[in-house]
């Protein structure tokens, strides 16, 4: 049986006609699905980040209400065929770097950390299991966003990677913190410095992807995971809390690393920015071809 929902769109950023985020509450399974579909490029644009922040605030208010509507799980996914998220807004990065706009880079980085923290903390420690469902490409910040959930589900042919080193930068919005907890610091650094894009199958073998689904069966895999956790919900969540206590990722750590990222971004050369532009152009061509 298909669990694919009819999508409803929440309030969107003023001044933009098209929303970048859609939500659906599966009341039967107590799951809040939220789907990214940023335009014109499926990346973490300022508009998408603003809508994610509004979603987080709405969820916090809802979960604090006596009648929370019954939400035990939040699933981050995408409605863009073949693409989860292509990462940072590279056109914005280039403009901010060329302008030497440190405050603008910092504001963008902090907005990204806010999005990650929603997943990592289960909305500031509330009793929510967060899940990422990757169907297609998750690159750069898209990979970081997927990693930030408690559970990462990916379809077999999905591709995930951190290409930032190709334009002389590093992924500064959580990649090192999250990967080093899953793989250890040495292997995390190797993955980041490689600039390679990996299949979900390869990352599952490494221990980065938690649940490997067959292509086209990602939603079914999410529901299967929810069923497993529900059978021993107390144990699953207690173990998650123990893991967070033994090897915590703090908001302060994430924000501190963004300062390193801002400093590094402002040192990029004209050659580095040209490489960033080439990657942006390649992604835009792929999007146009898919459309």
N, C-alpha and C positions, 0 to 999 in steps of 0.2 A: 504494500500500500504506500502511495506517495505521501510524504509529509510536506511537500512544497507549499508555502503559504500564499495567500493573497496579500500583496504588499500594501501597507499604508505608509504615507509619508508624514513625518513630524514637521513641525514648524521649521522653516529654513531661513538661512541668513538673509537679513534685509538687504535689498538691492540685487538679489540674484533670483531669477525666475524659477530656475530648476533646482530642486533639492538634491543634495549629495548623499543623503542617508535615508534609508527606509527601515521601518521596524514592523515586527509582527510578534504578538504574544500568543504562544501556544499554551492555552490554559490547561489543556488536558495533561501535558507533560511538564508544565510549570517552567517553560523555557521562553526567554525573551531573545528573539533573533534580531540582529541589526546588520543591515547590508549596506556596504559602501558602493557608490556608483558616481564618483566625482567626475565632473566634466570641466574642460574638454579632455583632460588627461587624468586617468585613474591613479592619482598620487595623493599624498597628504597635502592638499592645497589648504590655504588659510580658511576657505569656505567649509571644506570637509571637517577641519579641526574645530571650527566654531560649532558646527552642528553636533560633532561628537561631544563637545563640552556641554551643550544644551541637553543632549541625551543623558549624559552622566548626572547632571543636576536633577533632571526629571526622575531618573531612576532612584537617586538618593532620597528624594522627597517621597516617592512612592513606597520605597522599602521601609521608611520610617513611619509611614501611616499605619494605623491599626489594620486597615483593610488593604494589604499590600498587593492584592490581586494574585498571590500565589506564584512567586518567582524564586526558583532555586538555581537556575542556570541562565547564563548569558552567552550567546554564540555570536561572534564576529565573523562575518562572511562577506562575499562580494556578489553583486549582480552583473558584473562586467564579464562576459564570456572569455574564459582563458586567462583572466587576470584577477588576482587577489588585490594587489596594490603594488605600484611601481616605485614607491618610496617617496623620498623628499621631492619638493617642488623645485626642480633644478633651475628652471628659468628664474624663479624668485631668488634662489641662492646666488646665481650669477649677478643679478642686479644688485643685491645687497653687498656682495663682496666688492664689486666694481665701485660702489658708492662708499665703501669703507664703513658701512652701517652696522656697527657692533651691536647696538641696542636692537635693531631689527632682527639680526641673526639670533640674538639671545631670546627675544620674544617668541620667535618661531620655534626654537629648540625647546623652550619651556612648555609651549603648547603641545608639542609632541610628547614630552614627558608626562603631561597631564593625561594624555590618551593612554599611554603605557600604564600609568599608575592605576587607572580605572580597572584594567585587567589584572595587574599584579596583586592589587590589594583587595579585589572583589568589592570595589567601591568602599574604600577606607575601612576594610576589615569586616564588612557585613558578611553574613553567612551565604555567600554566593559562589558557585563554581563557574569560572570563566573558561570558555572554549574558543579556539580559533579554528575555522574550517577553511583550508586553503585548497582551492580548485583553480589551478593555473599558476601564473608567475607571482612570486612574492619577492621583490628585490629591494635591497637597501632598507629603508625605513619600513617597507612592507613586510620584510622578513622580521625586523625588530618587533613590529606590531603583532605579528603572529606568535612570536616567541614569548610575548608578555603574558599570554593566557596561562592558566593553570594546566590546560590540556591542549596540545597542538594536534589536530587531526588534518591529514593531507591526503589527497588522492595520489595514486601511484605516479602519474606522469607530471604532477605539479613540479615546478622548478623554483628553487629558493637560493638566494645568494646575496652577497654583499660586494657590489662592484666599486665601492668608493675609492679603493686604493688605485684604481685605474686612472683616476684624475687627482691622485696625490693627496687624498684625504682619508679619513677613517669613519666608520659608522658611529656617530657620537650620541645616539639616542637609545642606548640600552644594550647594544649587541654584545659588547665585551662582558658586561655584568651578567647578562642572561646566559650567554654561551659558556662562560667560565664556570657557572654553577652546574651546567649540564655535562660539560666535556672536560673540565679542568682548564687552567689558564693556558697551558702550552698548546693544546689542540685548538682552543678557541682562537688564539693568536694566529695559528697556521691557517685556519679557515678564513679569518678576516683578511690576512695578508695575501691569500691566494687570489682574491678577486673572482674566484670561480663561482659558477652557478651549478648547483647540485640538484639531482632529482630527489623527490620525497623519499623514494625507496632507499637511496644512499644515505640520506639523513636519518631515516628510521634505523638503519643498521648502526649508525653512530650513536644513536640514543637521543637525537635532537627532536625528531618527530615521535610523538607518543603513540598515535594510532594511524596505521597505514590503511587507506581504503582503496578499493578498486575504482577505476575511473567511472564517474557517473554515480557512484554510491556513497559520496561523502556525507550527504544528509542522513542516510541510513546508518552510517558508522557513528554519527553523533548520537542518534537515538539509541543505538546499541550500547554506546558508552554510558549514556545516562541511565539505562536500565541496569547496567552492572554496578554503577556507583550507588544507585538507589537501594540495591540489595544489602549494602553495607555502608550506608551513608555516614553514619557516625564514625566508623573506622577510617574511611577515606579522608574525611575532613579533619579528623584529629591528626592523621599522619601528615596532611598538608601543613597544618599549623606547626607541627614539630619540625618539619623541614624548614619552614620560614624562620623559626627560632634558631635552628642550628647553623643556618647559612643564609642570613637575611640579605635581601636587596632593598636598600633603603632609598627613600626619595632623595635624601641628601647626597647619597652616592651618585645617583643618576644626574642630578642637577650639577654636581661638581664636574662630572665628565663632560657635560655640555659646555662648560667654560673652556675646557681643553679644546673641544671641537670648534668653538667660535674663534679662539686664537689661531688654530690651524687653518680654518677657512679663510681668515683674513691674510694669510701668508701665501695663498695660492697665486701662481704666476699666470700670465696671459696664456701660456701654453696649456696649463692645467684647465683654465676656463674654456679654452677651445675644445679640449677633450670632453669636458662636461657637456658642452653644446652638441658635440657629435653624438654622444649617448642619448641626449634628449631628442635629437632629430631621428635617430634610429627607432626610438620608442614611439615617436609620433607617427612615423611611417608604418610601423606595425599596427598601431591602433587604427589608422586610416584603412589599411588593407583589410583588417578584421571587420571594420564597419561596412 
